[in-house]
Amino acid sequence: MKIIILGAGQVGTTLAANLVSEDNDITLVDNEETRLENLQDKHDLRVVTGSASSPQTLREAGAMDADLLVAVTNSDEVNMVASQIAYTLFHTPTKIARIRNAEYLREKEKLFQPDVIPIDHIISPENLVTEDIIRLIDYPGALQVAHFADKQISVVVCKAYYGGPLVGYAISALREHMPHIDCRIVSILRQDKVIRPQASTIIEAGDEVTFICATIHIKAVMAELQRLERPYKRIMIVGGGNIGSNVALQLENHCTVKLIERNPERATQLAEKLSKTLVFHGDASDQSLLFEEQIENIDVFISLTSDDEANIMSSLLAKRLGAKKVMVLIQRMAYINLIQGGAVDIAVSPQQATISALLGHVRKGDIINVASLRHGIAEALEAVIHGDADSSNIIGRKVGELKLPNGALIGAILRDDTVIIAKKDVVIQENDHVIVYLADKKYVPEIEKLLQPTAFFI
């Protein structure tokens, strides 16, 4: 597939690195020549220096015969204009744009139409991160929750702790503990080493466990791995930007929410917008403010400013002063692996949320949903199976007969609104929604080829 990516920021470069390893023809456009040269040295891709919304730059990038344009510059307006030009001048078939401004998003049904601003798919990092945070609040103790198949199937990452009934026992004991609930443990991370689980694998305290189950059973499965935490009721949010205000708005009707904002004007606006949230003008690194607002009674402290270092430091302070759990927004991927699992309980990445959403639109064929797991190393994807026994590599075959790449497995299937955990004797049928877990995303091209009808590969 020939793909043009506009913008070599963190999202653009991460997306390019993901796609270039999957046998795609990638061209990356940015106006920072030095940055592009560094990326060209690292990856097998073309680079074009220039304005992303310039017809000449797009022509030079090969927009005339591109299959897909992904506009992820820092400017919503540049992304919109570039999509318009690609459609009007070059008839680019599919255009994806990152849009951050809430005003544009409120009017998206009218604005983003073929005869107005022709964007096929909109990616909003702020909304995606808000959804991620709300899911983590809904499932206390989870490190990551990704929904598939109209939210009926979920992939969940959580830590095993002493007190969990399965800790110290083999995975096969899960069936005895939960005879009426189906679940599949697909991966274990133990002391930074990935273990492919077998029935005889013993779950140890400290293991980071990834499992697939019907969404309604998430808490029951988590209760086997750790003492289930009480629902989070007292929340403190730092930062009143789009993410902070959206999270507060979604939580304030069923939680006690306090929000700290440094900018006095913004704090005033938020106090008017949020009817049940207590809004404070202040600094989250002010110990006296945190003490006054009873930080020791806070269930989750969520730091959501645009400054990584400020988020990390305020969360470390909050944890030391008694907050039960801290969640931090981190832009730089290098910081995430450094801090999560220590004093910081959960790191949330806008880049990973955006990449997951983009990959769902970029993957070939009938892959309709993608979740980037373990900070981009692993991946789960949902594909709709089309074809018949003659044209498909998998229709009519048992899961145990499929030749999957090492570290890949089919975890669950949605068939006619019924969730099926994919055991070896389950037979794949047409129109199944299949959830595949990949311990290493480098095998994505093999999985794409396996899941598609062979007619597409003639």
PANUZA-419999 format. One record per residue: residue in one letter; x, y, z of N, C-alpha, C in turn. Coordinates in steps of 0.001 Angstrom, whole numbers, plus 500000, padded with zeros to 6 digits. Layout:
REM PANUZA-419999
aXYZXYZXYZ
...
***
This chain:
REM PANUZA-419999
m500841498806500000500000500000500000500878501247500000
k500524502228499182501295503469499125500642504493500051
i501385504898501087500840505756502144501686507013502291
i501007508162502350501684509437502637501299509856504049
i502298510116504888502068510592506251502534512035506335
l501640512918506710501965514346506837502211514655508312
g503415515088508628503762515418510002504675514375510606
a505900514780510944506884513854511510507057514085513004
g505943514385513677505969514454515142505963513042515704
q505638512919516990505703511596517627504705510620517012
v503498511092516709502494510200516124502901509797514709
g503303510767513901503686510488512518504861509530512421
t505881509757513250507067508891513183506774507489513731
t505972507402514800505614506084515347504776505303514342
l503835505991513689502999505333512681503858504850511507
a504776505703511067505665505328509960506490504097510323
a507028504065511551507827502913511996506991501637512025
n505714501760512435504814500607512460504538500080511063
l504286500999510126503817500597508795504948500205507860
v506121500789508045507223500514507127507700499070507293
s507509498513508487507908497129508735506894496132508183
e505787496652507662504724495782507145504639495824505626
d505770496105505003505858496040503546504971497074502856
n504926498287503422504204499397502799505208500382502202
d504752501124501207505559502182500592505201503487501291
i506077503954502198505779505108503053506542506346502599
t505817507466502507506454508769502294506069509672503453
l507065510247504119506843511101505282507138512555504907
v506191513442505186506306514864504815506378515723506071
d507350516641506110507467517585507228508310518757506744
n508245519870507483509072521016507077510380521086507854
e510639520081508720511903520020509469512846519053508757
e513779519582507993514647518745507167515538517825507994
t516106518347509077517019517547509910516294516340510506
r515077516573510995514288515490511585514026514402510549
l513697514811509316513414513845508254514659513031507894
e515805513711507853517059513008507521517370511935508563
n517149512264509840517394511291510913516472510078510776
l515206510349510422514238509255510268514563508395509054
q515052509024507989515398508272506781516586507346507041
d517481507778507935518619506926508300518165505686509078
k517061505837509849516580504734510693515661503778509956
h514848504315509031513785503511508420513861503549506895
d513316502520506284513279502430504824512039503154504304
l512157504482504188511028505284503710511521506504502944
r510617507079502142510919508331501433510569509505502326
v511294510604502171510948511824502902510857512985501923
v509949513903502235509791515108501425509720516298502366
t510579517278502147510584518482502984509685519537502356
g508768520074503172507890521123502658506618521230503477
s505773522175503093504507522383503794503524521272503436
a502898520678504454501999519546504240500758519937503437
s500407521215503433499196521637502711499513522253501349
s500760522126500906501157522670499608500878521661498491
p500162522071497436499923521157496311501219520613495720
q502248521453495638503517521017495063504188519959495947
t504139520183497265504720519204498197503990517867498088
l502667517913498030501877516677497929502145515969496602
r502319516774495546502628516191494227503989515481494289
e504949516139494919506294515566495053506266514293495907
a505347514262496875505233513097497759504546511913497077
g503968512164495900503340511072495153501857510928495396
a501183512055495681499750512000495981498926511517494785
m499473511618493571498721511214492365498341509742492407
d499201508901492968498891507470492974498954506870494384
a498768507717495405498757507223496788497428506540497089
d497491505488497895496264504804498337495652505487499554
l496513506117500344496061506632501637496884507848502039
l496193508869502564496857510057503115496497510129504597
v497524510238505455497303510379506896497884511721507328
a497007512655507701497439514009508063497463514139509584
v498672514124510167498814514195511626499805515298512015
t499756516430511308500579517576511709499980518162512988
n500667519126513578500180519738514822499046520739514587
s498716520995513327497687521980513002496451521306512406
d495314521475513061494054520947512508493781521529511128
e494042522820511003493728523512509743494585522975508594
v495875522738508859496751522166507829496265520766507452
n495869519983508435495372518626508170494118518664507297
m493238519624507574491991519732506798492265520191505368
v493117521200505231493423521725503891494145520664503059
a495081519952503676495816518908502959494864517819502453
s493894517445503273492905516439502861492063516948501700
q491693518222501774490890518839500698491670518840499377
i492944519229499449493774519291498234494003517885497670
a494275516915498552494498515540498094493260514996497374
y492088515374497868490828514914497261490568515610495932
t490734516944495921490369517749494752491362517592493606
l492655517680493914493666517665492856494142516265492490
f494187515361493486494847514068493238493928512857493402
h492688513109493810491687512029493952492190510895494847
t492886511263495919493374510251496871492177509520497476
p492142508172497396490944507432497792490550507571499271
t491548507497500174491231507520501613492079508567502316
k491396509392503115492079510471503828491715510397505310
i492756510344506146492568510311507603493236511557508176
a492559512235509086493132513463509650492970513488511159
r494014513983511829493930514199513274493314515575513512
i492230515615514250491553516873514577491443516980516084
r491963518074516642491977518233518101490942519234518609
n490686520267517826489831521358518292488401520874518519
a487927521073519745486586520587520116485488521249519284
e485721522495518832484699523178518022484491522468516691
y485581522037516056485457521285514797484746519954515032
l485108519308516145484544517988516425483052518057516722
r482634519159517344481193519319517624480380519411516341
e480999519940515279480286520129514005480713519103512957
k481298517986513393481914517067512432480921516474511436
e479676516250511863478699515642510946478435516541509739
k478477517855509940478242518798508835479522519126508081
l480642519213508816481887519679508196482560518625507333
f482674517418507873483532516419507218482716515509506299
q482302516119505199481522515444504157482277515576502825
p482039514658501874482755514714500593482627516044499862
d481479516717500003481281517970499293481627519194500143
v482139518974501358482525520108502225484035519981502510
i484399519238503558485811518934503818485940517407503748
p486487516886502658486444515435502406487474514641503204
i487142514360504467487972513509505323487171512237505606
d487783511083505358487068509813505521487018509362506976
h488119509583507708488160509164509115488841510256509931
i488221510609511054488779511625511957489357510929513180
i490558511341513562491192510835514782491319512005515753
s490733511851516953490821512897517970491559512348519193
p492850512682519355493630512140520478492996512408521838
e492459513628522014491872513974523308490698513061523656
n489830512800522671488685511917522928489130510485523181
l490150510034522422490643508667522586491248508466523974
v492039509435524433492657509330525756491596509393526850
t490603510248526664489499510332527634488819508969527766
e488555508321526632487918506992526657488804505981527381
d490119506030527122491055505114527797490997505299529315
i491012506549529756491018506841531193489711506387531843
i488594506641531186487295506239531733487225504714531867
r487777503991530886487786502517530968488610502049532174
l489732502725532417490582502346533553489915502671534893
i489098503710534910488326504031536117487222502993536317
d486618502544535207485526501559535274486002500198535770
y487299499884535496487842498574535880489057498769536796
p488805499058538079489903499317539016490899498160539054
g492181498488538950493225497474538979493753497107537605
a493039497475536540493500497181535177494570498184534768
l495540497705533959496565498593533395496182499043531992
q495407498224531293494931498575529957493690497734529663
v492697498381529061491468497697528651491153498119527230
a491028497147526325490685497436524925489446496627524564
h488432497328524045487187496669523667487181496337522176
f486577495199521832486415494775520441484988494271520233
a484641494065518963483363493442518597482190494141519288
d482055495451518983480984496260519596481004496178521118
k482200496187521684482431496191523130482012494896523818
q481764493840523044481338492579523661482522491705524085
i483691491920523468484913491181523818485977492190524233
s486778491839525235487816492758525697489151492054525891
v490209492808525626491572492385525964492009493251527139
v492431492610528219492733493327529462494147492976529927
v494866493998530377496189493796530991496079494186532458
c496492493281533355496513493627534779497627492860535475
k497971493297536670499044492638537423498462491612538384
a499188490510538550498808489508539537499455489871540880
y498661489828541944499162490166543273498838489046544256
y499608488975545338499276488046546423497851488354546886
g497091487311547111495686487498547487494749487117546365
g495273487089545126494479486610543997494397485086544059
p493195484496543959493038483032544120493874482198543147
l494188482747541953494947481972540966496462482100541156
v496888483092541941498325483332542125498938482156542893
g499982481562542297500611480382542883500070479080542325
y499089479201541415498490478010540806498683478028539289
a498507476836538679498607476739537218497386477371536566
i497571477843535318496472478467534572495285477500534432
s495567476203534360494495475215534219493498475267535378
a493924475812536530493028475910537699491929476943537492
l492107477811536500491109478856536227489739478242535924
r489740477119535189488486476446534849487775475936536103
e488547475420537074487943474944538328487384476107539141
h488125477239539133487693478404539919486464479063539304
m486397479082537971485291479754537279484683478802536243
p483945477785536676483438476772535732482461477309534691
h481823478436534991480802478959534072481281480175533276
i482567480510533413483100481685532710484289481262531849
d484229481618530574485325481304529656486269482494529540
c487554482198529492488568483254529406489832482619528850
r490678483419528215491960482899527748493080483853528124
i494056483350528859495256484134529160496192483995527968
v496530485122527344497280485073526082498747485444526238
s499088486106527339500488486512527510500774486803528974
i502013486522529384502475486882530729503819487581530585
l503948488740531205505231489447531250505774489294532662
r506913488603532782507506488327534101508937488832534117
q509190489826534944510532490430535049511070490790533662
d510219491477532899510542491980531559510753490881530520
k510388489652530840510455488556529870509046488101529524
v508791487911528228507469487466527789507402485943527864
i506340485445528505506107484003528610504841483677527846
r504947482683526953503731482235526265503037481218527165
p501843481534527640501230480692528678500820479313528180
q501064478313529004500567476944528805499623476635529968
a498860475557529835497935475173530914498683474953532226
s499950474503532127500730474193533331501491475396533900
t501440476546533204502179477740533654501628478231534989
i502519478428535955502125478927537278502074480453537241
i500975481030537687500871482492537798501607482931539066
e502536483864538928503299484354540070502932485797540388
a503056486159541642502817487553542043503793488456541299
g503301489562540787504127490485540002504019490270538508
d503443489145538074503243488907536636502294489954536055
e502606490419534859501681491280534117500934490370533141
v499668490159533389498879489158532667497952489832531662
t497961489325530422497026489791529399496037488670529119
f494732488998529213493716487982528958492600488522528062
i491884487587527429490742487911526568489515487223527143
c488413487976527225487161487384527708485988488225527221
a484776487733527454483595488564527211483663489747528170
t483319490931527690483459492153528488482734492048529834
i481599491379529864480836491286531119481569490484532193
h482616489732531800483338488892532760484681489485533209
i484999490698532782486326491270533095486605491235534601
k485673491740535390485931491852536836486052490478537494
a485279489512537005485365488156537571486743487553537327
v487295487771536123488625487228535812489696487979536605
m489580489290536668490554490075537439490568489655538911
a489403489278539429489310488875540833490094487599541111
e490433486832540057491276485646540223492763485999540321
l493119487192539841494527487584539753494948488560540842
q493983489200541475494287490175542514493042490362543378
r493248490902544564492073491279545361491390492429544629
l490133492217544258489447493224543455489335494533544233
e489761495619543596489713496920544254488282497443544282
r488015498244545293486695498877545360486563499892544235
p485327500158543783485146501179542742485747502511543179
y486374503185542222486960504490542516485843505526542648
k485824506239543773484768507231544004485303508648544185
r486529508774544695487107510107544943488269510329543978
i488072511248543074489031511488541987489580512907542074
m490900513043541899491505514380541769492207514455540422
i491862515480539650492429515681538311493290516928538318
v494467516831537717495334518008537559495377518362536080
g495054519596535750495062520054534359493653520131533796
g493266521340533418491903521559532925491841521759531429
g492752521109530693492679521165529236491507520330528730
n491522520025527429490406519272526853490245517904527506
i491380517216527751491294515870528346490798515962529788
g491422516828530578491035516961531987489577517338532164
s489109518305531370487715518739531500486747517656531023
n487121516929529949486255515845529456486145514706530462
v487282514345531085487269513278532093486390513694533275
a486571514944533737485760515440534866484268515415534524
l483948515841533302482547515893532864481914514502532878
q482689513485532455482146512133532400482068511468533772
l482893511923534712482935511266536023482097511966537087
e481798513252536905481252514033538015479863513597538483
n479118512879537639477771512462538060477773511239538972
h478875510469538971478881509302539852480145509208540719
c480993510243540671482177510291541545482284511693542149
t483026511794543240483385513109543787484661513543543079
v484588514615542299485714515021541459486225516397541879
k487555516490542052488216517770542284489201517998541145
l489271519220540650490157519535539519491010520753539863
i492315520618539658493256521720539918493756522265538593
e493612523590538398494036524253537163494874525480537511
r496033525615536855496961526714537181496501528052536621
n495861528018535453495459529271534801494160529789535425
p494163531005536008492966531498536709491755531659535795
e491987532141534560490858532320533635490251530975533244
r491112530016532961490632528688532593489896528038533766
a490412528249534994489761527696536188488347528258536335
t488197529547536061486868530181536137485920529582535100
q486419529409533862485594528808532801485139527401533183
l486076526631533741485755525247534109484745525192535245
a484859526123536190483912526161537317482484526392536819
e482360527151535716481037527403535130480547526207534307
k481495525528533650481143524416532753480811523136533529
l481552522888534611481409521632535362480538521879536590
s479334521367536566478360521707537611478643521029538947
k479213519813538926479392519076540176480853518901540568
t481777519342539713483214519213540005483696520425540792
l484475520193541864485091521304542593486357521718541851
v486394522958541367487537523438540589488378524375541446
f489701524113541481490618524947542266491623525617541342
h491882526890541600492998527552540930494218527341541814
g495215526623541298496388526365542115497387525483541395
d498409525072542141499510524272541601499506522908542290
a499515521851541504499448520499542074500717520110542827
s501782520896542665503002520614543435502999521346544783
d501891522025545094501742522740546364501239521748547429
q502124521328548321501752520331549329500596520793550197
s500592522060550558499540522555551458498169522450550791
l498099522719549474496829522589548751496364521129548758
l497308520210548485496952518787548470496495518319549854
f497168518789550908496754518426552274495366518975552586
e495145520235552215493841520869552471492707520098551796
e492994519577550610491960518840549864492004517342550138
q492628516982551251492617515607551776493085514587550731
i494308514800550269494901513924549259494941512473549748
e495031512275551063495120510908551600493820510112551404
n492721510806551104491437510125550880491122509915549394
i492022510369548524491772510289547077492042508869546572
d491076508318545840491235506974545272492178506987544067
v491996507974543181492870508097542004493228509553541773
f494522509800541669495057511128541325495487511041539858
i494896511878538993495157511798537549495773513109537075
s497042513060536639497727514270536199497718514344534675
l497052515376534130496767515436532696497202516747532044
t498259517373532557498741518587531901499540518203530660
s499978519188529901500758518924528683502250518789528972
d502630518864530243504044518813530646504331517463531313
d505079516580530625505374515247531157506037515307532528
e507054516162532645507816516217533892506932516680535046
a506087517685534787505178518185535833504187517102536238
n503709516345535262502769515251535558503417514195536445
i504648513819536094505350512777536862505617513262538289
m506124514480538431506496514977539756505270515169540643
s504174515697540082502980515910540911502378514575541340
s502449513560540464501894512252540821502750511571541894
l504070511704541787504959511143542812504703511796544172
l504484513113544157504179513831545398502845513351545969
a501840513246545100500509512812545550500566511414546154
k501336510525545532501456509156546047502139509164547422
r503159509983547549503875510044548829502986510608549933
l502059511496549546501185512123550546499930511295550824
g499794510149550135498700509258550526497674508897549478
a497779509440548257496828509046547209496984507544546949
k495849506833546848495918505367546728496469504924545371
k496129505643544330496593505262542986496842506533542189
v497890506509541324498158507682540482498221507257539018
m497662508105538188497614507878536740498191509123536068
v499055508930535082499804510050534510499703510050532990
l499477511209532418499516511375530964500964511626530549
i501474510801529631502870510915529194502922510985527671
q503584512016527158503726512169525714504922511369525191
r506022511374525935507255510736525454507267509250525800
m507378508423524767507341506981524973508484506497525874
a509634507148525795510788506724526594510480506804528090
y509648507766528486509319507937529897508391506837530408
i507518506314529532506486505372529974507109504119530564
n508030503509529832508664502286530327509496502557531579
l509935503796531722510773504170532855509974504250534150
i508722504723534060508001505051535299506887504076535664
q506224503454534665505057502630535011505472501393535788
g504694501102536806504976499921537614505794500236538851
g506350501449538917507055501882540120506083502663540986
a506485503884541346505592504721542155504372505159541336
v504543505265540018503414505609539138502696504322538745
d501397504256539028500645503022538781500341502820537304
i499861503881536643499452503742535240499919504963534448
a500570504718533313500931505790532387500028505677531161
v499414506781530783498513506814529629499185507603528515
s499203507022527313499913507641526195498956508080525088
p498892509390524791498079509847523651498577509250522340
q499909509067522229500469508516520997499963507092520750
q499983506258521792499546504876521617498058504793521323
a497267505655521965495822505681521690495565506084520241
t496327507083519770496156507566518395496621506518517386
i497766505885517672498295504849516767497304503695516651
s496740503270517781495757502178517752494597502525516830
a494078503751516972492943504169516143493332504261514669
l494515504781514396494974504900513008495162503532512361
l495770502595513105496040501278512535494758500540512170
g493690500805512922492407500194512604491900500596511234
h492290501792510771491880502273509440492901501932508360
v494143501684508783495236501513507816495472500054507446
r495197499145508375495453497739508101494704497260506860
k495286496304506175494721495819504913493471494970505151
g492616494949504129491494494018504107490463494307505157
d490064493276505881488910493363506762489275493507508228
i490474493993508517490837494306509905490188495640510260
i489311495625511261488485496802511536488813497477512856
n489626496840513687489917497417514987491276496919515451
v492090497823516006493434497465516457493691498112517818
a494327497378518705494780497953519977496264497675520132
s497023498730520327498458498600520581498637498296522066
l499351497202522375499501496751523760500969496776524181
r501170496810525494502526496838526054503377497921525381
h502767499110525251503446500299524725504022500081523335
g503258499363522510503611499255521098504311497977520698
i504683497118521663505379495882521305504393494837520805
a503304494660521543502288493661521186501074494361520567
e500177493535520042499012494105519363497855493109519409
a496646493637519515495452492814519335494655493434518208
l494052492598517372493282493126516246492014492311516035
e491036492981515448489752492358515132489570492338513623
a489244491168513098489017491034511657487682490347511415
v486993490786510360485764490117509935486148489131508837
i485747487885509000486149486833508070485163486735506915
h485671486962505703484829486902504502485324485801503564
g484447485401502650484804484375501668484045483087501933
d484613481993501442484024480667501685485158479661501844
a484808478385501954485824477364502201486856477277501078
d486474477709499856487409477656498731488346478859498678
s487803480037498978488610481252498823489321481679500108
s488877481166501258489458481579502537490462480554503050
n491510481071503691492518480201504311492035479578505613
i490955480134506200490591479679507549489135479245507698
i488233479660506795486827479266506939486695477748506816
g485942477163507750485739475715507753486853474941508425
r487846475650508951488968474975509610488929475217511115
k489445474243511868489511474397513312490658475336513691
v490463476057514790491498476985515271492823476249515464
g492779475025515987494002474261516242494744473851514990
e494070473899513811494701473498512550495407474660511847
l495146475877512297495682477053511599497173477212511874
k497910477532510813499350477761510957499591479243511231
l499588479589512519499771480976512931501244481243513202
p501692482487512991503090482823513315503366482611514805
n504631482451515143505025482282516538504586483497517363
g503915483256518475503472484363519325502128484930518935
a501488484361517904500149484808517486499128483752517876
l497975484189518312496902483240518605495549483911518448
i494562483103518097493177483576518032492592483407519428
g492181484513520030491724484475521418490235484313521577
a489465484965520705488006484931520853487341485225519521
i486071484853519438485281485052518218483907485583518630
l483406486556517887482008486976518039481242486418516849
r480245485586517127479436484979516068477963485196516409
d477287485990515584475851486264515806475577486708517242
d476362487673517721476206488230519068476542487245520189
t477187486146519854477629485185520870479147485217520958
v479669485372522178481119485381522388481604483944522574
i482595483553521759483172482213521833484667482355522110
i485145481794523226486585481750523466487146480659522559
a488193481017521793488651480170520680489503478997521153
k488839477900521469489569476665521783489960475975520472
k490815474948520587491397474312519395490361473710518452
d489232473222518990488256472541518142487171473464517588
v487272474775517864486297475738517317486555475914515822
v485497475822515013485610475957513557485254477385513144
i486129478012512359485902479387511887484818479387510814
q483886480365510929482807480481509948482828481859509288
e482160481964508132482054483241507438481353484266508336
n481820485510508264481287486654509020481627486623510515
d482452485668510944482953485704512325483796486957512537
h483668487564513710484599488623514135485661487940514990
v486877487875514468487949487119515112488922488085515798
i489210487835517067490164488666517820491493487916517896
v492527488511517305493856487886517245494813488658518152
y495583487920518956496618488529519785497983488230519177
l498819489278519053500174489133518509501181489598519558
a502028488686520015503055489064520991504077490006520373
d504230489927519045505155490801518322504470491253517040
k504331492571516884503565493096515747504263492904514395
k505494492415514400506175492206513117505483491114512286
y504632490319512925503936489256512204502599489709511599
v502292491008511706501026491513511174500823491164509694
p501834491340508795501602491000507381501172489551507175
e501760488624507944501368487211507821499922487002508250
i499537487673509332498161487544509820497180488153508819
e497536489324508261496672489952507245496430489001506084
k497489488376505634497380487470504487496535486244504832
l496730485723506031495985484544506452494487484824506540
l494120486016507036492722486319507306491930486730506074
q492609487129505000491908487612503826491580486488502850
p490443486622502112490167485670501021491309485705500020
t491666484536499484492830484448498593492653485240497313
a491430485553496929491189486304495689491886487654495731
f492052488218496954492672489534497074494177489474496825
f494733488276496824496185488164496691496611487611495339
i495670487559494379496015487087493029496912488119492335
***
